Amino acid sequence: MGIEQKAGNSGFITTSLESAINWSRTKSMWPLLFGLSCCAIEMMAMQASSYDMSRFGMELMRASPRQSDLMIVAGRVSQKMGPVLRNLYDQMPDPKWVIALGDCASCGGIYNNYAVYQGVDEIVPVDVYISGCPPRPEGLIHGILTLYEKVRGEKLAHWK
């Protein structure tokens, strides 16, 4: 059933402004390149033809935080990289979302020492965690779809 059948002969459809904005946010997310270790290879595989992030409206990953609204942190974050990560997050326009890709970004992974953050949520707020060492591209697809559901349920008053 297409939009033509739902609209009927009237030629218009009614919806709330909130649903229209949230729908457009999910269909036009631009991820920021932030691959730090082995999980970055799986993130790169998402751009290949087998998985194709284009079907999610993510044609290419941006290298500039000022053009991105989704940060995918792929890999371990060292103490030296933490301030850089926070600086990039602060430069992103609102609304912005963060996905922690892999065990290292989620909880420190196998690096249980002073030099690595035990989860990227110590630096920036994380919306979706994806487990695995390294996680499969299917895990990132599931994480993106989970983020879409979260964005569709957001209220406009949240961004005032």
C-alpha positions in Angstrom: 0.0 0.0 0.0 1.6 3.2 -1.2 1.1 6.8 -0.2 -1.4 7.3 -3.0 -3.8 4.9 -1.5 -3.5 6.4 2.0 -4.0 10.0 0.6 -7.0 9.0 -1.4 -8.6 11.7 -3.6 -7.9 14.5 -1.1 -4.3 14.8 -2.1 -2.9 15.5 1.4 -1.9 13.5 4.5 -2.0 14.7 8.0 0.7 14.0 10.6 2.3 15.7 13.5 5.2 18.0 13.1 7.1 15.9 15.6 6.8 12.7 13.6 7.7 14.4 10.3 10.9 15.9 11.9 11.9 12.7 13.6 11.3 10.7 10.3 13.5 13.1 8.4 16.2 12.9 11.1 16.4 9.1 10.8 16.5 9.2 7.0 19.4 11.8 6.8 21.9 11.0 9.5 25.5 11.7 8.6 28.0 9.7 10.6 31.4 11.1 11.6 34.5 9.1 10.8 36.0 8.1 14.2 37.7 4.7 13.8 40.3 4.0 16.4 41.2 0.4 16.1 40.1 -3.0 14.7 36.3 -2.1 15.0 36.9 0.5 12.4 37.4 -2.2 9.8 33.9 -3.5 10.5 32.6 0.1 10.2 34.3 0.4 6.9 32.8 -2.9 5.7 29.4 -1.2 6.2 30.1 1.1 3.3 30.8 -1.8 1.0 28.3 -3.3 -1.4 27.5 -6.3 0.9 25.9 -4.1 3.6 25.6 -0.7 1.9 24.9 2.1 4.5 23.3 4.0 1.6 20.0 2.3 2.2 20.0 4.0 5.7 20.5 7.4 4.2 24.2 7.4 5.1 25.8 7.9 1.7 29.2 8.7 3.0 30.9 9.3 6.3 31.9 12.8 7.0 35.4 13.8 8.2 34.1 17.1 9.6 32.2 17.2 12.9 30.3 20.3 11.7 28.5 18.3 9.0 27.8 15.2 11.2 25.0 14.3 13.6 26.0 10.7 14.4 29.4 9.8 16.0 30.3 6.1 15.7 33.1 5.5 18.2 34.8 2.3 16.9 37.5 1.0 19.1 39.4 1.8 22.3 39.8 5.4 23.5 43.1 6.2 25.1 43.6 8.9 27.7 45.3 11.1 25.1 42.4 10.6 22.6 39.7 11.4 25.1 39.9 15.2 25.0 40.0 15.0 21.2 36.9 12.9 21.1 35.1 15.4 23.4 36.2 18.3 21.3 34.8 16.7 18.1 31.6 15.9 20.0 31.2 19.5 21.1 31.7 20.7 17.5 28.8 18.6 16.2 25.5 20.5 15.7 22.4 19.5 17.8 20.7 17.1 17.8 23.6 14.6 17.9 23.8 10.9 18.7 26.6 8.5 19.7 27.1 4.8 19.0 29.7 2.9 20.9 30.9 0.2 18.5 32.6 -2.8 20.1 33.6 -3.9 23.5 36.5 -1.5 23.8 34.3 1.6 23.2 31.5 0.1 25.4 33.4 -1.0 28.5 37.2 -1.0 27.8 37.3 -4.5 26.4 40.5 -6.4 27.1 42.3 -3.2 28.0 41.8 -3.0 31.7 44.5 -0.5 32.5 45.0 3.2 33.3 45.8 4.2 29.7 42.4 3.3 28.2 39.0 4.7 29.1 36.7 2.0 30.4 33.9 3.0 28.1 33.4 6.0 26.0 30.5 7.1 28.1 33.0 8.6 30.5 33.6 11.3 27.9 30.4 11.7 25.9 26.8 10.5 26.3 26.2 7.2 24.4 22.8 6.4 22.9 23.4 2.8 21.6 26.0 0.2 22.7 27.0 -2.5 20.3 28.9 -5.5 21.7 31.4 -7.7 20.1 35.2 -7.9 19.6 35.0 -6.9 16.9 31.3 -6.7 16.2 30.0 -7.9 12.8 28.5 -5.4 10.4 25.1 -6.9 11.1 25.6 -5.7 14.7 26.1 -2.1 13.5 23.0 -2.4 11.3 21.0 -3.5 14.4 22.5 -0.6 16.4 21.5 1.9 13.7 18.0 0.5 13.6 17.8 0.7 17.4 19.0 4.3 17.2 16.3 5.0 14.6 13.6 3.8 17.0 15.0 6.0 19.7 15.0 9.0 17.5 11.5 8.4 16.3 10.3 8.4 19.9 12.0 11.7 20.8 9.9 14.8 21.7 10.6 18.2 20.2 10.7 19.8 23.7 13.8 17.7 24.3 15.8 19.9 21.9 14.7 23.3 23.2 
